[in-house]
Amino acid sequence: MSGLLDLLNSDLGKKLISGASAETGASESKTADVLSMALPVLLGAMKKNASTQEGASGLMGALSKKHDGSILDNLGSILGGGSVDREVMQDGAGILGHVLGGKQPVVENTLSQKTGLDAGTVAQILKIAAPVLLGIIGKQTKQNNVNDSDGLTGILGSMLGGQPRENQSLIEKLIDADGDGSVQDDVADMVLGSNKKKGGLGGMLGGLFGK
């Protein structure tokens, strides 16, 4: 299965980059920079959440209903023309609120510092990307007949795998899953697929997608 970096180089990824660029006015290269760092953070948070039974159940429910991959069938019209569908943007805002919680401003400000784009523009790019990312995950779960947490975390881990060191350190900086001031164990959970802990961010995100 392709990882996130392969995704951004695909036709789908190019549509996402160009659509978000046209919507925000940011250059395509800057938009790609934001997405290449932001998508692993979002995936890492989802994977941590899916390590709990409740979190996995909530995410599976969302993927089998609203986020089943159908958004990808109409991506050109949704993202094209320099004006992204408002419903998609609202959906993205809700997803980010669930996935990142109180860390959302920190994530946006950090990406702003790293890319030189203002935090408001970064926030808009993330709102566009979040529903597309869930659609990709939903399509993968459907194609692979995934219906349990092990299969779901496997897909998330596969997409998250092979991250460059810079992205791993960014995840370290932005997500301290159990609030103990140390993220080494949490990053191991997200990047290496270890399940040493069941609490922390996974527990905090147990209410993901209306659970």
Accessible surface in RSA format (square Angstrom, percent):
REM  Atomic radii and reference values for relative SASA: ProtOr
REM  Chains: A
REM  Algorithm: Lee & Richards
REM  Probe-radius: 1.40
REM  Slices: 20
REM RES _ NUM      All-atoms   Total-Side   Main-Chain    Non-polar    All polar
REM                ABS   REL    ABS   REL    ABS   REL    ABS   REL    ABS   REL
RES MET A   1   107.15  55.5  26.93  17.8  80.23 191.0  42.80  36.4  64.36  85.3
RES SER A   2    69.76  58.9  55.34  73.9  14.42  33.2  22.49  47.9  47.26  66.2
RES GLY A   3    14.49  17.9   0.00   N/A  14.49  17.9  10.53  28.9   3.96   8.9
RES LEU A   4     2.18   1.2   1.53   1.1   0.65   1.6   1.54   1.1   0.64   1.7
RES LEU A   5    68.98  38.4  66.68  47.7   2.30   5.8  67.20  47.2   1.77   4.8
RES ASP A   6    86.43  60.5  79.44  79.1   6.99  16.5  15.71  37.0  70.72  70.5
RES LEU A   7    19.95  11.1  17.35  12.4   2.60   6.5  19.95  14.0   0.00   0.0
RES LEU A   8    14.76   8.2  11.92   8.5   2.84   7.1  11.92   8.4   2.84   7.6
RES ASN A   9   110.67  76.3  97.65  94.4  13.02  31.3  25.03  60.3  85.64  82.8
RES SER A  10    43.63  36.9  32.60  43.5  11.03  25.4  42.91  91.4   0.72   1.0
RES ASP A  11   110.36  77.3 103.10 102.6   7.27  17.2  30.71  72.3  79.65  79.4
RES LEU A  12    42.15  23.5  37.36  26.7   4.79  12.0  39.66  27.9   2.49   6.7
RES GLY A  13     0.00   0.0   0.00   N/A   0.00   0.0   0.00   0.0   0.00   0.0
RES LYS A  14   121.32  59.2 117.51  72.1   3.81   9.1  71.06  64.0  50.26  53.5
RES LYS A  15   101.26  49.4  98.36  60.4   2.90   6.9  52.35  47.1  48.91  52.1
RES LEU A  16     2.08   1.2   2.08   1.5   0.00   0.0   2.08   1.5   0.00   0.0
RES ILE A  17    18.10  10.3  18.10  13.5   0.00   0.0  18.10  13.0   0.00   0.0
RES SER A  18    45.38  38.3  41.14  54.9   4.23   9.8  25.22  53.7  20.15  28.2
RES GLY A  19     4.54   5.6   0.00   N/A   4.54   5.6   4.47  12.3   0.07   0.2
RES ALA A  20     0.15   0.1   0.15   0.2   0.00   0.0   0.15   0.2   0.00   0.0
RES SER A  21    13.00  11.0  11.62  15.5   1.38   3.2   0.76   1.6  12.24  17.2
RES ALA A  22    57.90  53.2  28.26  43.6  29.64  67.4  39.82  56.1  18.08  47.9
RES GLU A  23    39.90  22.9  16.76  12.7  23.14  55.1   1.05   2.0  38.85  31.7
RES THR A  24    34.94  24.9   1.53   1.5  33.42  79.6   9.57  12.9  25.38  38.4
RES GLY A  25    69.36  85.5   0.00   N/A  69.36  85.5  36.34  99.7  33.02  73.9
RES ALA A  26    10.49   9.6   0.26   0.4  10.22  23.3   7.70  10.8   2.79   7.4
RES SER A  27    57.20  48.3  41.72  55.7  15.48  35.7  50.27 107.1   6.93   9.7
RES GLU A  28    95.18  54.6  89.75  67.9   5.43  12.9  30.96  59.9  64.22  52.4
RES SER A  29    78.62  66.4  66.45  88.7  12.17  28.0  54.53 116.1  24.09  33.7
RES LYS A  30    80.20  39.1  80.20  49.2   0.00   0.0  44.61  40.2  35.59  37.9
RES THR A  31     0.00   0.0   0.00   0.0   0.00   0.0   0.00   0.0   0.00   0.0
RES ALA A  32    27.33  25.1  26.41  40.8   0.92   2.1  26.75  37.7   0.58   1.5
RES ASP A  33    65.74  46.1  64.64  64.3   1.10   2.6   7.85  18.5  57.90  57.7
RES VAL A  34     0.00   0.0   0.00   0.0   0.00   0.0   0.00   0.0   0.00   0.0
RES LEU A  35     0.00   0.0   0.00   0.0   0.00   0.0   0.00   0.0   0.00   0.0
RES SER A  36    29.44  24.9  28.17  37.6   1.27   2.9  17.17  36.6  12.27  17.2
RES MET A  37    17.09   8.9  16.73  11.1   0.36   0.9  15.50  13.2   1.59   2.1
RES ALA A  38     0.78   0.7   0.49   0.8   0.29   0.7   0.52   0.7   0.26   0.7
RES LEU A  39     1.55   0.9   1.55   1.1   0.00   0.0   1.55   1.1   0.00   0.0
RES PRO A  40     0.30   0.2   0.30   0.3   0.00   0.0   0.30   0.2   0.00   0.0
RES VAL A  41     0.48   0.3   0.48   0.4   0.00   0.0   0.48   0.4   0.00   0.0
RES LEU A  42     1.55   0.9   1.55   1.1   0.00   0.0   1.55   1.1   0.00   0.0
RES LEU A  43     0.06   0.0   0.00   0.0   0.06   0.1   0.00   0.0   0.06   0.2
RES GLY A  44     0.00   0.0   0.00   N/A   0.00   0.0   0.00   0.0   0.00   0.0
RES ALA A  45     0.52   0.5   0.52   0.8   0.00   0.0   0.52   0.7   0.00   0.0
RES MET A  46     0.33   0.2   0.06   0.0   0.27   0.6   0.33   0.3   0.00   0.0
RES LYS A  47    13.71   6.7  12.86   7.9   0.85   2.0   6.61   5.9   7.10   7.6
RES LYS A  48     4.51   2.2   2.00   1.2   2.51   6.0   4.16   3.7   0.35   0.4
RES ASN A  49     0.00   0.0   0.00   0.0   0.00   0.0   0.00   0.0   0.00   0.0
RES ALA A  50     0.66   0.6   0.00   0.0   0.66   1.5   0.00   0.0   0.66   1.8
RES SER A  51    19.55  16.5   6.17   8.2  13.39  30.8  11.09  23.6   8.46  11.9
RES THR A  52    22.20  15.8  18.73  19.0   3.47   8.3  21.65  29.1   0.55   0.8
RES GLN A  53   162.14  90.7 148.46 108.5  13.68  32.6  54.96 117.0 107.19  81.3
RES GLU A  54    97.46  56.0  89.72  67.9   7.75  18.4  32.71  63.3  64.75  52.9
RES GLY A  55     0.15   0.2   0.00   N/A   0.15   0.2   0.15   0.4   0.00   0.0
RES ALA A  56     3.81   3.5   3.75   5.8   0.06   0.1   3.81   5.4   0.00   0.0
RES SER A  57    55.29  46.7  41.96  56.0  13.33  30.7  25.24  53.7  30.05  42.1
RES GLY A  58     3.14   3.9   0.00   N/A   3.14   3.9   1.53   4.2   1.61   3.6
RES LEU A  59     0.00   0.0   0.00   0.0   0.00   0.0   0.00   0.0   0.00   0.0
RES MET A  60    34.37  17.8  33.29  22.0   1.08   2.6  33.52  28.5   0.85   1.1
RES GLY A  61    24.80  30.6   0.00   N/A  24.80  30.6  24.29  66.7   0.51   1.1
RES ALA A  62    14.84  13.6   4.86   7.5   9.97  22.7  13.03  18.3   1.81   4.8
RES LEU A  63     3.51   2.0   1.47   1.0   2.05   5.1   1.59   1.1   1.93   5.2
RES SER A  64    80.37  67.9  47.36  63.2  33.01  76.0  46.79  99.6  33.58  47.0
RES LYS A  65   157.98  77.1 138.89  85.2  19.10  45.5  94.07  84.7  63.92  68.1
RES LYS A  66   127.27  62.1 101.28  62.1  25.99  61.9  80.36  72.3  46.91  50.0
RES HIS A  67    14.80   8.1  12.66   8.8   2.14   5.5   4.91   5.1   9.88  11.5
RES ASP A  68    37.82  26.5  34.36  34.2   3.46   8.2   5.77  13.6  32.04  32.0
RES GLY A  69     5.66   7.0   0.00   N/A   5.66   7.0   2.71   7.4   2.95   6.6
RES SER A  70    64.71  54.7  54.84  73.2   9.87  22.7  37.43  79.7  27.28  38.2
RES ILE A  71    31.79  18.1  23.82  17.7   7.97  19.2  30.39  21.9   1.40   3.8
RES LEU A  72    24.06  13.4   6.41   4.6  17.66  44.4   6.49   4.6  17.58  47.3
RES ASP A  73   123.95  86.8  85.23  84.8  38.72  91.6  35.26  83.0  88.69  88.5
RES ASN A  74    84.11  58.0  81.07  78.3   3.04   7.3  20.67  49.7  63.44  61.3
RES LEU A  75     4.21   2.3   2.32   1.7   1.89   4.8   2.32   1.6   1.89   5.1
RES GLY A  76    37.69  46.5   0.00   N/A  37.69  46.5  28.50  78.2   9.19  20.6
RES SER A  77    80.84  68.3  46.50  62.1  34.34  79.1  54.95 117.0  25.89  36.3
RES ILE A  78    24.91  14.2  21.65  16.1   3.26   7.9  24.54  17.7   0.37   1.0
RES LEU A  79     3.56   2.0   2.90   2.1   0.67   1.7   2.96   2.1   0.61   1.6
RES GLY A  80    34.96  43.1   0.00   N/A  34.96  43.1  28.14  77.2   6.82  15.3
RES GLY A  81    88.39 109.0   0.00   N/A  88.39 109.0  45.24 124.1  43.15  96.6
RES GLY A  82    33.51  41.3   0.00   N/A  33.51  41.3  13.69  37.6  19.81  44.4
RES SER A  83    72.88  61.6  62.07  82.8  10.81  24.9  36.24  77.2  36.64  51.3
RES VAL A  84     1.26   0.8   0.12   0.1   1.13   2.7   0.17   0.1   1.09   3.0
RES ASP A  85    65.99  46.2  54.76  54.5  11.23  26.5  16.27  38.3  49.72  49.6
RES ARG A  86   122.22  51.3 118.43  60.4   3.79   9.0  81.28 111.1  40.94  24.8
RES GLU A  87   118.34  67.9 114.22  86.4   4.12   9.8  39.13  75.7  79.21  64.7
RES VAL A  88    15.70  10.3  13.82  12.5   1.88   4.5  15.70  13.6   0.00   0.0
RES MET A  89    12.47   6.5  11.78   7.8   0.69   1.6  12.04  10.2   0.43   0.6
RES GLN A  90   132.13  73.9 118.73  86.8  13.40  31.9  45.42  96.7  86.71  65.8
RES ASP A  91    24.67  17.3  16.69  16.6   7.98  18.9   9.10  21.4  15.57  15.5
RES GLY A  92     0.00   0.0   0.00   N/A   0.00   0.0   0.00   0.0   0.00   0.0
RES ALA A  93    40.35  37.1  32.14  49.6   8.21  18.7  32.79  46.2   7.56  20.0
RES GLY A  94    37.06  45.7   0.00   N/A  37.06  45.7  35.25  96.7   1.81   4.0
RES ILE A  95     4.99   2.8   3.79   2.8   1.20   2.9   4.09   2.9   0.90   2.4
RES LEU A  96     0.00   0.0   0.00   0.0   0.00   0.0   0.00   0.0   0.00   0.0
RES GLY A  97    36.08  44.5   0.00   N/A  36.08  44.5  25.94  71.2  10.14  22.7
RES HIS A  98    79.14  43.3  71.50  49.7   7.64  19.5  40.71  42.0  38.43  44.7
RES VAL A  99     0.91   0.6   0.29   0.3   0.62   1.5   0.32   0.3   0.59   1.6
RES LEU A 100     4.61   2.6   1.94   1.4   2.67   6.7   4.04   2.8   0.57   1.5
RES GLY A 101    29.34  36.2   0.00   N/A  29.34  36.2  22.42  61.5   6.92  15.5
RES GLY A 102    73.28  90.4   0.00   N/A  73.28  90.4  43.94 120.6  29.34  65.7
RES LYS A 103    62.46  30.5  62.13  38.1   0.33   0.8  26.96  24.3  35.50  37.8
RES GLN A 104    34.76  19.4  34.76  25.4   0.00   0.0   6.37  13.6  28.39  21.5
RES PRO A 105    74.50  54.3  72.50  66.1   1.99   7.2  74.45  61.5   0.04   0.3
RES VAL A 106    78.41  51.6  75.86  68.7   2.54   6.1  78.27  68.0   0.13   0.4
RES VAL A 107     1.30   0.9   1.30   1.2   0.00   0.0   1.30   1.1   0.00   0.0
RES GLU A 108    21.24  12.2  21.24  16.1   0.00   0.0   0.71   1.4  20.53  16.8
RES ASN A 109    70.86  48.9  70.15  67.8   0.71   1.7  16.24  39.1  54.62  52.8
RES THR A 110     8.82   6.3   8.60   8.7   0.22   0.5   0.79   1.1   8.03  12.1
RES LEU A 111     0.00   0.0   0.00   0.0   0.00   0.0   0.00   0.0   0.00   0.0
RES SER A 112    20.56  17.4  18.66  24.9   1.89   4.4   2.14   4.6  18.42  25.8
RES GLN A 113   141.12  78.9 106.70  78.0  34.42  82.0  47.83 101.8  93.29  70.8
RES LYS A 114    97.34  47.5  59.83  36.7  37.51  89.3  27.59  24.8  69.75  74.3
RES THR A 115     5.25   3.7   0.34   0.3   4.90  11.7   5.25   7.0   0.00   0.0
RES GLY A 116    65.82  81.2   0.00   N/A  65.82  81.2  31.94  87.7  33.88  75.9
RES LEU A 117    26.17  14.6  23.47  16.8   2.71   6.8  25.24  17.7   0.94   2.5
RES ASP A 118    90.48  63.4  79.20  78.8  11.28  26.7  47.55 111.9  42.93  42.8
RES ALA A 119    31.92  29.3  27.04  41.7   4.88  11.1  27.40  38.6   4.52  12.0
RES GLY A 120    44.21  54.5   0.00   N/A  44.21  54.5  37.07 101.7   7.14  16.0
RES THR A 121    22.36  15.9  18.52  18.8   3.84   9.1   4.65   6.2  17.70  26.8
RES VAL A 122     0.00   0.0   0.00   0.0   0.00   0.0   0.00   0.0   0.00   0.0
RES ALA A 123    15.26  14.0  15.26  23.6   0.00   0.0  15.26  21.5   0.00   0.0
RES GLN A 124    54.91  30.7  54.91  40.1   0.00   0.0  21.05  44.8  33.86  25.7
RES ILE A 125     0.00   0.0   0.00   0.0   0.00   0.0   0.00   0.0   0.00   0.0
RES LEU A 126     0.35   0.2   0.35   0.3   0.00   0.0   0.35   0.2   0.00   0.0
RES LYS A 127    54.32  26.5  54.32  33.3   0.00   0.0  11.58  10.4  42.74  45.5
RES ILE A 128     0.00   0.0   0.00   0.0   0.00   0.0   0.00   0.0   0.00   0.0
RES ALA A 129     0.13   0.1   0.00   0.0   0.13   0.3   0.00   0.0   0.13   0.3
RES ALA A 130     0.00   0.0   0.00   0.0   0.00   0.0   0.00   0.0   0.00   0.0
RES PRO A 131     1.59   1.2   1.39   1.3   0.20   0.7   1.39   1.2   0.20   1.2
RES VAL A 132     0.27   0.2   0.27   0.2   0.00   0.0   0.27   0.2   0.00   0.0
RES LEU A 133     2.09   1.2   0.98   0.7   1.11   2.8   1.83   1.3   0.26   0.7
RES LEU A 134     0.00   0.0   0.00   0.0   0.00   0.0   0.00   0.0   0.00   0.0
RES GLY A 135     0.01   0.0   0.00   N/A   0.01   0.0   0.01   0.0   0.00   0.0
RES ILE A 136    15.41   8.8  14.90  11.1   0.51   1.2  15.03  10.8   0.38   1.0
RES ILE A 137     0.00   0.0   0.00   0.0   0.00   0.0   0.00   0.0   0.00   0.0
RES GLY A 138     0.90   1.1   0.00   N/A   0.90   1.1   0.00   0.0   0.90   2.0
RES LYS A 139    85.85  41.9  85.85  52.7   0.00   0.0  39.57  35.6  46.28  49.3
RES GLN A 140    41.02  22.9  41.02  30.0   0.00   0.0   0.64   1.4  40.38  30.6
RES THR A 141     8.85   6.3   7.79   7.9   1.06   2.5   1.85   2.5   7.01  10.6
RES LYS A 142   141.06  68.8 123.49  75.8  17.57  41.8  91.52  82.4  49.53  52.8
RES GLN A 143   116.76  65.3  83.31  60.9  33.45  79.6  40.45  86.1  76.31  57.9
RES ASN A 144    79.25  54.7  55.24  53.4  24.01  57.8  16.26  39.1  63.00  60.9
RES ASN A 145   128.03  88.3 106.56 103.0  21.46  51.7  34.31  82.6  93.71  90.6
RES VAL A 146    25.61  16.9  10.87   9.8  14.74  35.5  15.17  13.2  10.44  28.3
RES ASN A 147   125.58  86.6 100.17  96.8  25.41  61.2  30.51  73.4  95.07  91.9
RES ASP A 148    76.62  53.7  70.48  70.2   6.14  14.5  34.38  80.9  42.24  42.1
RES SER A 149    43.72  36.9  38.52  51.4   5.20  12.0  10.46  22.3  33.25  46.6
RES ASP A 150   115.65  81.0 106.11 105.6   9.54  22.6  29.42  69.2  86.23  86.0
RES GLY A 151    24.21  29.9   0.00   N/A  24.21  29.9  21.78  59.8   2.43   5.4
RES LEU A 152     0.00   0.0   0.00   0.0   0.00   0.0   0.00   0.0   0.00   0.0
RES THR A 153    24.53  17.4  22.92  23.2   1.61   3.8  11.37  15.3  13.16  19.9
RES GLY A 154    43.13  53.2   0.00   N/A  43.13  53.2  36.74 100.8   6.39  14.3
RES ILE A 155     9.12   5.2   7.68   5.7   1.44   3.5   8.37   6.0   0.75   2.0
RES LEU A 156     0.12   0.1   0.10   0.1   0.02   0.1   0.10   0.1   0.02   0.1
RES GLY A 157    20.57  25.4   0.00   N/A  20.57  25.4  14.31  39.3   6.27  14.0
RES SER A 158    48.85  41.3  27.78  37.1  21.07  48.5  27.21  57.9  21.64  30.3
RES MET A 159     5.34   2.8   5.34   3.5   0.00   0.0   5.34   4.5   0.00   0.0
RES LEU A 160     0.39   0.2   0.39   0.3   0.00   0.0   0.39   0.3   0.00   0.0
RES GLY A 161    31.74  39.1   0.00   N/A  31.74  39.1  22.29  61.2   9.44  21.2
RES GLY A 162    76.12  93.9   0.00   N/A  76.12  93.9  42.63 117.0  33.49  75.0
RES GLN A 163    10.56   5.9   0.98   0.7   9.58  22.8   0.00   0.0  10.56   8.0
RES PRO A 164    59.58  43.4  47.53  43.3  12.06  43.8  59.58  49.2   0.00   0.0
RES ARG A 165   206.83  86.8 197.34 100.6   9.49  22.6  76.11 104.0 130.72  79.2
RES GLU A 166   104.30  59.9  95.83  72.5   8.47  20.2  37.85  73.2  66.45  54.3
RES ASN A 167     7.65   5.3   7.41   7.2   0.24   0.6   0.31   0.7   7.34   7.1
RES GLN A 168    57.93  32.4  57.93  42.3   0.00   0.0   4.79  10.2  53.13  40.3
RES SER A 169    56.48  47.7  51.37  68.6   5.12  11.8  36.99  78.8  19.49  27.3
RES LEU A 170     3.10   1.7   0.77   0.6   2.33   5.8   3.10   2.2   0.00   0.0
RES ILE A 171     0.15   0.1   0.15   0.1   0.00   0.0   0.15   0.1   0.00   0.0
RES GLU A 172    66.03  37.9  63.82  48.3   2.21   5.3   5.59  10.8  60.45  49.4
RES LYS A 173   137.49  67.1 103.06  63.2  34.43  82.0  78.33  70.5  59.16  63.0
RES LEU A 174     3.70   2.1   0.18   0.1   3.52   8.8   1.21   0.9   2.48   6.7
RES ILE A 175     2.17   1.2   2.17   1.6   0.00   0.0   2.17   1.6   0.00   0.0
RES ASP A 176    28.92  20.3  24.12  24.0   4.79  11.3  17.24  40.6  11.68  11.6
RES ALA A 177     9.31   8.6   0.29   0.4   9.02  20.5   0.53   0.8   8.77  23.2
RES ASP A 178    43.47  30.5  16.25  16.2  27.23  64.4  19.36  45.6  24.11  24.0
RES GLY A 179    65.05  80.2   0.00   N/A  65.05  80.2  30.73  84.3  34.32  76.9
RES ASP A 180    83.37  58.4  45.45  45.2  37.92  89.7  42.55 100.1  40.82  40.7
RES GLY A 181    72.34  89.2   0.00   N/A  72.34  89.2  36.51 100.2  35.84  80.3
RES SER A 182    52.21  44.1  47.20  63.0   5.01  11.5  35.78  76.2  16.43  23.0
RES VAL A 183    21.83  14.4  20.25  18.3   1.58   3.8  20.25  17.6   1.58   4.3
RES GLN A 184   138.49  77.4 129.90  94.9   8.60  20.5  36.52  77.7 101.97  77.3
RES ASP A 185    27.22  19.1  23.38  23.3   3.84   9.1  17.28  40.7   9.94   9.9
RES ASP A 186     0.22   0.2   0.22   0.2   0.00   0.0   0.00   0.0   0.22   0.2
RES VAL A 187    13.23   8.7  13.23  12.0   0.00   0.0  13.23  11.5   0.00   0.0
RES ALA A 188    17.16  15.8  14.75  22.8   2.42   5.5  16.70  23.5   0.46   1.2
RES ASP A 189     7.43   5.2   5.29   5.3   2.13   5.0   5.18  12.2   2.24   2.2
RES MET A 190     0.65   0.3   0.01   0.0   0.64   1.5   0.36   0.3   0.29   0.4
RES VAL A 191    22.18  14.6   7.22   6.5  14.95  36.0   7.22   6.3  14.95  40.6
RES LEU A 192   143.17  79.7 109.39  78.3  33.78  84.9 114.29  80.3  28.89  77.7
RES GLY A 193    32.93  40.6   0.00   N/A  32.93  40.6  13.28  36.4  19.65  44.0
RES SER A 194    33.06  27.9  21.60  28.8  11.46  26.4  27.98  59.6   5.08   7.1
RES ASN A 195    83.87  57.8  62.11  60.0  21.77  52.4  16.15  38.9  67.72  65.5
RES LYS A 196   136.46  66.6  98.77  60.6  37.69  89.7  74.53  67.1  61.93  66.0
RES LYS A 197    75.83  37.0  70.59  43.3   5.24  12.5  47.75  43.0  28.08  29.9
RES LYS A 198   118.67  57.9 108.53  66.6  10.14  24.1  87.76  79.0  30.91  32.9
RES GLY A 199    38.34  47.3   0.00   N/A  38.34  47.3  31.56  86.6   6.78  15.2
RES GLY A 200    29.22  36.0   0.00   N/A  29.22  36.0  11.19  30.7  18.03  40.4
RES LEU A 201     3.87   2.2   3.76   2.7   0.12   0.3   3.87   2.7   0.00   0.0
RES GLY A 202     0.14   0.2   0.00   N/A   0.14   0.2   0.14   0.4   0.00   0.0
RES GLY A 203    44.11  54.4   0.00   N/A  44.11  54.4  26.67  73.2  17.44  39.1
RES MET A 204   115.90  60.0  81.34  53.8  34.56  82.3  53.33  45.3  62.57  82.9
RES LEU A 205    10.29   5.7   8.25   5.9   2.04   5.1  10.29   7.2   0.00   0.0
RES GLY A 206     5.91   7.3   0.00   N/A   5.91   7.3   5.83  16.0   0.08   0.2
RES GLY A 207    36.53  45.1   0.00   N/A  36.53  45.1  24.19  66.4  12.34  27.6
RES LEU A 208     2.48   1.4   0.28   0.2   2.20   5.5   1.41   1.0   1.07   2.9
RES PHE A 209    41.12  20.6  13.67   8.5  27.45  71.4  20.81  12.6  20.31  58.1
RES GLY A 210    72.36  89.2   0.00   N/A  72.36  89.2  39.57 108.6  32.79  73.4
RES LYS A 211   117.12  57.1  70.80  43.4  46.32 110.3  51.19  46.1  65.93  70.2
END  Absolute sums over single chains surface
CHAIN  1 A     8832.8       6269.0       2563.8       4447.4       4385.4
END  Absolute sums over all chains
TOTAL          8832.8       6269.0       2563.8       4447.4       4385.4
